[in-house]
Amino acid sequence: MCFGRCARCIGYKLLILALLSIVANILLYFPNGETRYASEHHLGKYVECLHGILGGGFLVLIPAAVFIGLHNDDCCGCFGHEDCGKSCAMLSSVLAAFIGIIGSGYCIIISALGLSHGPYCFTHLERNWIYPFTESSGGYLFEYNRWSECQEPHNIVQWNVTLFSILLVLGGIEFILCFIQIINGILGGLCGLCCSHEEVSHL
């Protein structure tokens, strides 16, 4: 198999996932499309961790760019320079994949904490901005009758649960893809196997 082609395929997938993570994280800042909660600092602490923008976004865009840069079909180039060689190309992809692992792992952890902790909202019981579901350790996710405790922002529980879940899934897929590329890069570096048009013609 051609390790460069595999890396490029993973790179394009990571590019799409990273952009989706950035969009999902931005949406977390604007419940129901309203900007006033961000300006009034009425957002949850895990919303402001930039886990989708920084972790699942920009830190994953780095390996995505590196993987896509391994574009030579003969796998003998690094960012298009044939003299760089297979070793450089595979090594750079493995190192970049570790950056993606860190970014996606950060996205997964913060998303899981955000889901477990629950949203920051104005409740009718306390008449104040609090975290009403912190003691439930995520149990509120299945207690739909309690979601109405949050009066403001409107439907904030559904908003947070949906977006944090999306970010959790996106981060998980990114993590798996980066791990696959670590294996792919190590195998490519050790074995030096590469599919080319000449090899195909010899078969």
C-alpha positions as CSV (number, residue, x, y, z in Angstrom):
1,M,0.0,0.0,0.0
2,C,1.1,3.6,-0.4
3,F,1.6,5.2,3.0
4,G,1.6,8.6,1.5
5,R,-1.8,8.2,-0.1
6,C,-3.2,6.8,3.2
7,A,-1.8,9.8,5.1
8,R,-3.3,12.2,2.5
9,C,-6.7,10.6,2.9
10,I,-6.5,10.9,6.7
11,G,-5.4,14.5,6.3
12,Y,-8.5,15.5,4.3
13,K,-10.8,13.8,6.8
14,L,-9.0,15.6,9.7
15,L,-9.4,18.9,7.8
16,I,-13.2,18.5,7.6
17,L,-13.4,17.4,11.2
18,A,-11.3,20.3,12.5
19,L,-13.5,22.8,10.7
20,L,-16.6,21.2,12.1
21,S,-15.1,21.3,15.6
22,I,-14.4,25.0,15.2
23,V,-17.9,25.7,14.1
24,A,-19.4,23.7,16.9
25,N,-17.3,25.5,19.5
26,I,-18.3,28.9,18.1
27,L,-21.9,27.9,18.4
28,L,-21.4,27.1,22.1
29,Y,-20.6,30.8,22.6
30,F,-23.9,31.9,21.2
31,P,-26.9,30.0,22.7
32,N,-29.8,30.2,20.4
33,G,-27.8,32.6,18.2
34,E,-27.7,35.3,20.9
35,T,-24.5,37.2,21.7
36,R,-25.5,38.8,25.0
37,Y,-24.7,35.8,27.1
38,A,-21.1,35.9,26.0
39,S,-20.8,39.6,26.5
40,E,-22.3,39.3,29.9
41,H,-20.0,36.4,30.9
42,H,-22.9,34.0,31.4
43,L,-21.3,31.1,29.7
44,G,-20.2,27.9,31.4
45,K,-16.5,27.5,32.3
46,Y,-16.0,24.5,29.9
47,V,-17.5,26.5,27.0
48,E,-14.7,29.0,27.4
49,C,-11.9,26.4,27.2
50,L,-11.6,26.6,23.4
51,H,-11.5,22.9,23.2
52,G,-13.2,22.8,19.8
53,I,-11.4,25.8,18.4
54,L,-7.9,25.2,19.8
55,G,-7.9,21.5,20.6
56,G,-10.1,19.8,18.0
57,G,-9.6,22.7,15.6
58,F,-6.2,24.3,15.1
59,L,-4.1,21.6,16.7
60,V,-5.7,19.1,14.4
61,L,-5.3,21.4,11.4
62,I,-1.5,21.1,11.8
63,P,-1.3,17.3,11.2
64,A,-4.1,17.6,8.5
65,A,-1.8,20.1,6.6
66,V,1.2,17.8,7.0
67,F,-0.6,14.7,5.9
68,I,-2.1,16.4,2.9
69,G,1.4,17.7,2.1
70,L,2.5,14.1,1.6
71,H,0.9,14.2,-1.8
72,N,3.4,12.5,-4.1
73,D,2.0,9.2,-5.4
74,D,5.4,7.6,-5.2
75,C,5.7,8.4,-1.5
76,C,9.3,9.6,-2.1
77,G,8.8,13.3,-1.2
78,C,8.2,15.4,1.8
79,F,6.0,18.4,1.1
80,G,6.6,17.9,-2.6
81,H,10.5,17.8,-2.4
82,E,11.7,14.4,-3.6
83,D,15.2,14.9,-2.1
84,C,13.7,15.1,1.4
85,G,13.1,11.4,1.2
86,K,10.7,8.9,2.8
87,S,12.2,9.0,6.2
88,C,11.5,12.7,6.6
89,A,8.0,12.4,5.3
90,M,7.1,9.6,7.6
91,L,8.8,11.1,10.6
92,S,7.0,14.4,10.1
93,S,3.7,12.7,9.8
94,V,4.2,10.8,13.1
95,L,5.3,13.9,15.0
96,A,2.3,15.8,13.5
97,A,0.0,13.0,14.5
98,F,1.1,13.3,18.1
99,I,0.1,17.0,18.0
100,G,-3.3,15.9,16.7
101,I,-3.5,13.3,19.5
102,I,-3.0,16.1,22.1
103,G,-5.5,18.4,20.5
104,S,-8.2,15.8,20.0
105,G,-7.6,14.4,23.5
106,Y,-8.1,17.9,24.9
107,C,-11.3,18.2,23.0
108,I,-12.6,14.9,24.3
109,I,-11.7,15.6,27.9
110,I,-13.3,19.0,28.0
111,S,-16.4,17.9,26.1
112,A,-16.9,15.0,28.6
113,L,-16.4,17.4,31.5
114,G,-18.9,19.8,30.0
115,L,-21.5,17.1,29.6
116,S,-20.9,15.8,33.1
117,H,-20.9,19.3,34.7
118,G,-24.0,20.6,32.9
119,P,-24.7,24.2,31.7
120,Y,-24.4,27.5,33.5
121,C,-27.9,29.0,33.6
122,F,-30.4,31.2,35.4
123,T,-32.8,29.0,37.5
124,H,-36.3,29.7,38.8
125,L,-35.4,28.1,42.2
126,E,-32.2,30.0,43.1
127,R,-33.1,33.1,41.1
128,N,-29.5,33.3,40.2
129,W,-26.9,32.0,37.7
130,I,-25.6,28.7,38.8
131,Y,-24.6,25.2,37.7
132,P,-27.8,23.3,38.8
133,F,-26.6,19.8,37.7
134,T,-23.1,19.6,39.0
135,E,-24.1,17.1,41.8
136,S,-25.7,14.7,39.4
137,S,-22.4,13.7,37.8
138,G,-24.0,13.6,34.4
139,G,-27.2,11.9,35.6
140,Y,-29.2,15.0,34.5
141,L,-28.7,13.9,30.9
142,F,-31.4,11.2,31.4
143,E,-33.6,13.3,33.7
144,Y,-35.4,15.3,31.0
145,N,-37.9,16.7,33.5
146,R,-35.2,18.6,35.2
147,W,-34.0,20.4,32.1
148,S,-36.7,23.0,32.6
149,E,-34.9,24.2,35.8
150,C,-32.8,26.3,33.4
151,Q,-34.9,29.3,32.4
152,E,-32.2,31.3,30.7
153,P,-30.7,30.9,28.1
154,H,-33.8,29.2,26.6
155,N,-33.2,25.5,25.9
156,I,-29.6,25.9,27.1
157,V,-29.5,22.2,28.3
158,Q,-30.4,20.9,24.8
159,W,-28.0,23.4,23.2
160,N,-25.0,22.4,25.4
161,V,-25.7,18.6,25.3
162,T,-26.0,18.6,21.5
163,L,-22.9,20.6,20.9
164,F,-20.7,19.0,23.6
165,S,-21.8,15.6,22.3
166,I,-20.9,16.6,18.7
167,L,-17.5,17.8,19.9
168,L,-17.0,14.6,21.9
169,V,-17.6,12.5,18.8
170,L,-15.5,14.7,16.5
171,G,-12.7,14.6,19.0
172,G,-12.9,10.9,19.2
173,I,-12.8,10.4,15.5
174,E,-9.8,12.8,15.2
175,F,-8.0,10.9,17.9
176,I,-8.6,7.5,16.1
177,L,-7.4,8.9,12.8
178,C,-4.3,10.4,14.3
179,F,-3.5,7.1,16.0
180,I,-4.0,5.3,12.7
181,Q,-1.5,7.7,11.1
182,I,1.0,7.1,13.8
183,I,0.9,3.4,13.0
184,N,0.9,4.2,9.2
185,G,3.9,6.5,9.6
186,I,5.9,4.1,11.6
187,L,5.2,1.3,9.2
188,G,6.0,3.5,6.3
189,G,9.3,4.6,7.9
190,L,10.4,1.1,8.9
191,C,9.3,-0.9,5.9
192,G,9.9,1.8,3.3
193,L,7.1,0.2,1.3
194,C,5.6,2.4,-1.4
195,C,3.3,1.7,-4.2
196,S,4.2,3.4,-7.5
197,H,3.2,3.1,-11.1
198,E,6.4,1.2,-11.8
199,E,5.8,-1.4,-9.1
200,V,2.3,-1.9,-10.4
201,S,3.6,-2.4,-13.9
202,H,6.0,-5.1,-12.7
203,L,3.2,-7.1,-11.2
